Amino acid sequence: MMPTTKILLDESHIPTHWYNVIADMPNPPAPYLGPDGKPITPDMMTNIFAPDLVAQEMSTERWIPIPQEVRDIYHLWRPSPLYRAHRLEAALGTPAKIYYKYEGVSPAGSHKPNSAVAQAYYNKIAGIKRLSTETGAGQWGSALSLAGSMFGLEVRVYMVKVSYQQKPFRRSMMETWGAEVLASPTTLTQSGRQALAKDPECPGSLGIAISEAVEEAASRKDTNYTLGSVLNHVLLHQTIIGQETRKQLELVGDYPDVVFAPCGGGSNVGGIMFPFLADKAAGKQIRLVPVEPTSCPTLTRGHYAYDYGDSVGLTPLMLMYTLGHDFVPPSIHAGGLRYHGDSALVSQLCKEGILEAMAVPQLATFKAGILFAKAEGIVPAPESNHAIQAVIDEALLCKTTGEPKTILFTLSGHGHFDMVAYDKYLNGELTDQDYPEADLQAALHNLPKVEGVATRN
Amino acid sequence: MMPTTKILLDESHIPTHWYNVIADMPNPPAPYLGPDGKPITPDMMTNIFAPDLVAQEMSTERWIPIPQEVRDIYHLWRPSPLYRAHRLEAALGTPAKIYYKYEGVSPAGSHKPNSAVAQAYYNKIAGIKRLSTETGAGQWGSALSLAGSMFGLEVRVYMVKVSYQQKPFRRSMMETWGAEVLASPTTLTQSGRQALAKDPECPGSLGIAISEAVEEAASRKDTNYTLGSVLNHVLLHQTIIGQETRKQLELVGDYPDVVFAPCGGGSNVGGIMFPFLADKAAGKQIRLVPVEPTSCPTLTRGHYAYDYGDSVGLTPLMLMYTLGHDFVPPSIHAGGLRYHGDSALVSQLCKEGILEAMAVPQLATFKAGILFAKAEGIVPAPESNHAIQAVIDEALLCKTTGEPKTILFTLSGHGHFDMVAYDKYLNGELTDQDYPEADLQAALHNLPKVEGVATRN
């Protein structure tokens, strides 16, 4: 049998600061633009976001202190463990060393509470009483419901109707923490009523749910909006993952040759990879690889252009890789990765060749996840399986070349609420959903026109 | 906000020995009896159990060494954290200090792998290739499937048919780890065929599933049977919970006035309470309180008598508290607590007044679990909610009396696979299932006759 290497840190190692990658990027990030094509100002954001979060969104400071109240909550599950995957290495027969940072230890079961807790805190101290948000698969909605209960804030979650019906257990979990969960589109918002007027049987989409949550926050003084990925401040909060991981690897005298993370909106990528970026800029050999689904290939097939964050066009325009804001990705079981756009920071770093994205198909990810579960015990979330598939390919390549590389990845969450997907895979009912090429091309031709800045991939 | 007190131990503190409470019991345990009323011999058990496990079942040694191979697997999630429930204390306004030992950190989500890993190991080194077992709610089946995948053993799980149909996600998890899961009753065993002949629509029961799994193991040389509670060796393996907890409390200079644990077959009770028993014998003031459901009140309403462990009568006779082997408890959502009997060790210690059992009704346990989830973040398993309800009552009593007692309990697992129960509770669809008094009385009058030893409560 293999020994277990589980690298733990004590509470004194919960990071005291979030790391702001903007301070170390070769080029400043492109500004968000308003409907008039002009850069938006902080004032325009504080209508729906807490002032401290807007300040973080725009900050160029390298280190931003984490309030003690937030660190106290983090300590419920942090520092999270870093594992050496001895048993997976043995199963693959690879000379590579594989490490995984396990974020499923949070009460919500993923890395999402790292930002949810911070967002709830800053809204609490800003005097806000209610938070609105959207959720697809339910990971972010769960995280915010948990954070709301910790700080005594009301939480309303617009949950995409098809998920609301198909994933009742994530909904029950949010309700257990006291949140109100609505099947979107609702009749409570203009955006929802519009969608229902077009199609009374509308199954909902993340785009519509975002519009509903933003509209509610914009119309109520006691309510702010929160988002679980994409934005700079969300990725900022997640950098505690990579900071802890660096320390844990130091304890065993190791450093990664390559880092993989699943990529939907970019919060995992920012979390694990940004804290290694300065090393890379300083000449260190390290590959940083976001892994996305081939069915929603934003970074690998999208255009680098200004686009909306939602389908309706209520958000600012962001310069990012996008499949077009009206592209609807096929239904796959890694719901957290079904987003037409991506974080502007992750996009820019890909554009500049600092991150190197790749895409993997659905069936391979479940095969990889099951191999991982049998070897390492933990049943991964379908999102995490994307990283695992990339890791296995890299480790098998090392087997061929004989290189004993050090491979690191984020196991972003457990799959306890995704067993229906595993069940379908085991019963041979899953396929490699391909996107309709014609729809993708149509969506890409429907990007908003922004004078002099829209560029092509 | 409250600080978080999470007391961690490093891997050097994973216990090196299991603690055998028999060495410190005031009276030796009553022997198991065969069908002829005579004590059974080790030889009679090795037909379906690994020899090392039979030796542990019968051992009177105080300390039994844990093989390094087992400790290596334990280290995937152990030592498990001990938390001080500051936020729950504040929510209750109690002067009491509340600690909980969280066993939901295992990949299977409960304390069950503590014994499953040990049982799989001893069967592996005995040359066994396959393990059979039964599962109701799925906690034990999951744990054994995980352990089987770690040691390369085939696992077949007879899952009570009604659970198989109503809880497909636990089943999918077992299959993800490579186990074969069958809806019991099956047509593969005599016990199953008998049940189906009586009732082709038979929804199954834990008793029938045990009979099927035992029958399979008895009929195949390459296959052994495993059980997730009740037996001495299972409780023995769980004592690592209490051993770790003692060390963790020492680190913060504390000691419990009272300990609560949910009680079905007794593995939680043995795990957390047995390591405190010698202190109590030495005069230390400590209350040890198993908590069971009022709908299946084995310890509080059963008879102390020799009875079978299964419904069909294939197991040895054990002197224990029992509701009668043909008593079928009402369907409640804490499936792990629906057992007609109880561990012989736990029963004897209750009979002798060393443990003091109590029972709580279902609705109160869900109310308690939701209060806990909102305060502490973790959504508990319905079984664990029984302990939480007792803890809350004790803490509120402390509020009345002003006593700053130290209360400890086992949070035996998370509720990720039990959200349908929370959903029903939140929708007002749950009731306090009462057992049919007539059925209970009938079952109690149907206890097997054993010359000179059957006693009444």
Chai-1 contact restraints between the chains, C-beta under 6 A:
chainA,res_idxA,chainB,res_idxB,connection_type,confidence,min_distance_angstrom,max_distance_angstrom,comment,restraint_id
A,M1,B,E69,contact,1.0,0.0,6.0,A-B,restraint_1
A,M1,B,D72,contact,1.0,0.0,6.0,A-B,restraint_2
A,P3,B,D72,contact,1.0,0.0,6.0,A-B,restraint_3
A,T4,B,D72,contact,1.0,0.0,6.0,A-B,restraint_4
A,T4,B,H75,contact,1.0,0.0,6.0,A-B,restraint_5
A,T4,B,L76,contact,1.0,0.0,6.0,A-B,restraint_6
A,K6,B,H75,contact,1.0,0.0,6.0,A-B,restraint_7
A,E69,B,M1,contact,1.0,0.0,6.0,A-B,restraint_8
A,D72,B,M1,contact,1.0,0.0,6.0,A-B,restraint_9
A,D72,B,P3,contact,1.0,0.0,6.0,A-B,restraint_10
A,D72,B,T4,contact,1.0,0.0,6.0,A-B,restraint_11
A,H75,B,T4,contact,1.0,0.0,6.0,A-B,restraint_12
A,H75,B,K6,contact,1.0,0.0,6.0,A-B,restraint_13
A,L76,B,T4,contact,1.0,0.0,6.0,A-B,restraint_14
A,L76,B,G377,contact,1.0,0.0,6.0,A-B,restraint_15
A,P107,B,G377,contact,1.0,0.0,6.0,A-B,restraint_16
A,P107,B,I378,contact,1.0,0.0,6.0,A-B,restraint_17
A,L146,B,G377,contact,1.0,0.0,6.0,A-B,restraint_18
A,S149,B,K374,contact,1.0,0.0,6.0,A-B,restraint_19
A,F169,B,M419,contact,1.0,0.0,6.0,A-B,restraint_20
A,S172,B,M419,contact,1.0,0.0,6.0,A-B,restraint_21
A,S172,B,Y422,contact,1.0,0.0,6.0,A-B,restraint_22
A,S172,B,D423,contact,1.0,0.0,6.0,A-B,restraint_23
A,M173,B,M419,contact,1.0,0.0,6.0,A-B,restraint_24
A,E175,B,L426,contact,1.0,0.0,6.0,A-B,restraint_25
A,T176,B,I370,contact,1.0,0.0,6.0,A-B,restraint_26
A,T176,B,A373,contact,1.0,0.0,6.0,A-B,restraint_27
A,T176,B,V379,contact,1.0,0.0,6.0,A-B,restraint_28
A,T176,B,Y422,contact,1.0,0.0,6.0,A-B,restraint_29
A,G178,B,K374,contact,1.0,0.0,6.0,A-B,restraint_30
A,I370,B,T176,contact,1.0,0.0,6.0,A-B,restraint_31
A,A373,B,T176,contact,1.0,0.0,6.0,A-B,restraint_32
A,K374,B,S149,contact,1.0,0.0,6.0,A-B,restraint_33
A,K374,B,G178,contact,1.0,0.0,6.0,A-B,restraint_34
A,G377,B,L76,contact,1.0,0.0,6.0,A-B,restraint_35
A,G377,B,P107,contact,1.0,0.0,6.0,A-B,restraint_36
A,G377,B,L146,contact,1.0,0.0,6.0,A-B,restraint_37
A,I378,B,P107,contact,1.0,0.0,6.0,A-B,restraint_38
A,V379,B,T176,contact,1.0,0.0,6.0,A-B,restraint_39
A,H416,B,H416,contact,1.0,0.0,6.0,A-B,restraint_40
A,M419,B,F169,contact,1.0,0.0,6.0,A-B,restraint_41
A,M419,B,S172,contact,1.0,0.0,6.0,A-B,restraint_42
A,M419,B,M173,contact,1.0,0.0,6.0,A-B,restraint_43
A,Y422,B,S172,contact,1.0,0.0,6.0,A-B,restraint_44
A,Y422,B,T176,contact,1.0,0.0,6.0,A-B,restraint_45
A,D423,B,S172,contact,1.0,0.0,6.0,A-B,restraint_46
A,L426,B,E175,contact,1.0,0.0,6.0,A-B,restraint_47
